[in-house]
Amino acid sequence: MTDTLPVLYCANHPQTPTSLRCNRCEKPICVKCAISTPTGYRCKECVRGQQKTFETALWYDYVTSVAIGSVLSFIGSRLIPVLGFFTIFLAPVAGVIIAEAIRLVVQRRRSKRLYQLSALATVIGSLPVLLFDGFFFIMALSQGSLGPLIGLVWQAAYTFMVTTSMYYRLAGINLRN
């Protein structure tokens, strides 16, 4: 009698030997395919299938989240010329406010697409002011002045920080997909 286990090969990478199995479907998986969950390792297919059961957004949630994200982001971007340096501290707060407003209106329903569309709406809401500042920077640059550059930098910083903080607040940080 031998105590050696049979050699298993990954279901997705047939040349890769492995001793791991998905704890849900028992499919052999290599370390590249394994996703660590609180209950053990799972294959990407099982994790994806499990995530789909938690997507509860309705069709009108997408419309309302886009409207709220773009309008609130636009309002916040209008305050940037007044805030200046404080944009660094207040843009993430604005992102959290936008995320919580969206979460409240969609009644905590969730979907990966909902989070992505909300982030896109947040960017689009801040674009008019960013493009307006960019236009003035180009005009000033053609006259040899760099004056409006700082306003453009703060607007770009606001767009980046408000969007990322809104997305991660709304979706939660998910490092593995």
N, C-alpha and C positions, 0 to 999 in steps of 0.2 A: 504494500500500500504506500502510495506516495502522497506527500503533503503539498505538492506544488499545485498552484492554481493554473487553470488554463489561461493562455495569453489572450487578452481581449484587445480589440482594435477600435478606435474611435469611430462612431457612426458617420461623422462628418469628414474625418481625415483617416481613410482606411490604412494608411501607412504608419500611423502613430499608435504604438502600443500604449495601453492605459490600464489602470486598475480602478478608475472612478466610474461610477454609474449615477445617472440621474436618480434622485431619491423619490421621484414621482412616477416616471415611466420605466425606470430600470435600464434605459438605453446607455450603452458604454459611451463615455465622453472623455476627451482629453482636457488638460488644464486650460487650453485656449477656448474651449467651448463651454467650460463649466462656469456657472454664475453662482456666487456664494449668496445664499439666502439665510435667514435666521434659523431655518430648520435643516440646512445642509446644502449640498450642491445640486443644482438643477440645470437641465439643458435649456438652450435659448428658446426652443419651441414651447416648452412647458411654462416658462416665465412669461413669454409673450401671450400665450393663451390665458394665463391667470390675470395678466394686466387688463386684457380686453373685457373681462367680467366686471372690472371696476370703472369702466368708462361709462358715465351716466349722463353726459351732456345731451341736451335736447337741441333741435335745430335752431331755435330762437336764442339760445344761449350764445351762439357764435355771433349773431347780429348785435345783441346787446353788449357783449364784451368788447367788440370792435368799436362800437360807438362810445362806450365809457372810456376805454383806453385811449382813444385818439383825442377825445375832447379834454379829458383831464391832463393828458400829456401836453396838449397845446396850451392850456391855461398855465401849467407849470413853466413851459418854455418862455412864456411872456414875462415871467418874473426874473429870469436869469440876468438881464441887464442891471437890475436893481441889486441882486444878490452878489454878483461878482465872485470873489474868492469863496464865499459861503456856499456856493453851488456844490462844492466837494462834500459838504456835510448834509445839505438839504435835498439833493437829488435822490439819494437812496431812500430818504424818508418819503419823498413824493412817490417813488416806486412802490413802497409798501402801502401807501394810501390808495394808489390806483389798484393794486392787487386786492386789497381788502374791499374796495368798492365793487370790483368785479365779482369777487367771491360772494359778497352780500346779495347782489342782484341775481346771480345765477344759482343762488341758494345752495352753495357748496357742491354743485354738480361738477364733474371733472371729466377731462379728456385731454389727451396729449395735444391734439389739434387746437383745442380751446386755448391752451396755454401758448401755443405757437402763434395763433392768430392775435391773441391779446398783445404779445410782444411786438408783432408786426404793426399793430394799430398804435402802440406806444411810440414806435419809431416814426410812423407816418404823422402822428400828431405833433411831433416836435420838428418835423422837416420844414414846414413853412418858415418858421423863424430862423432856422439854421440856414436855409437857402437864401433868405433875405439878408442875413448877416454876411454870407458868402459873397453875394452880389456886391454889397458895399465894400467888402474887403478887396475884391477884384478892381472895383472902380478906384479905390484909394491907392491900390498898388500901381495902377496905371499912371497915377499922378505922383508916384514916388513916396507914398506915405504908408506906414505899417500900423497906423492908429487903430483901425477896426479889427486887427488881428486878435487882440485879447478877447473881444466879444465873441468872435468866431470860435476861439478855443473853449470858452466857457459853455457856449451852446453845444459844441461837440461833446464836451465832457458830460453835460446834462443828458444828452441823448443816450450816450453809452451807459451812464450810471443808472438813470431812471429805468431803462429797458432791462438791464440785467437784474437789478434788485426787484423789479416787478415780476419778472419771469421766475426767479428762484423763490420768491415769496409765494407766488401762486402755485407753482408746480412742485415746489420742494426740491431739494438738491438730490438728483439721481445720478450718481457717478458712473453706473454701469448700465449699458443697454446692449 
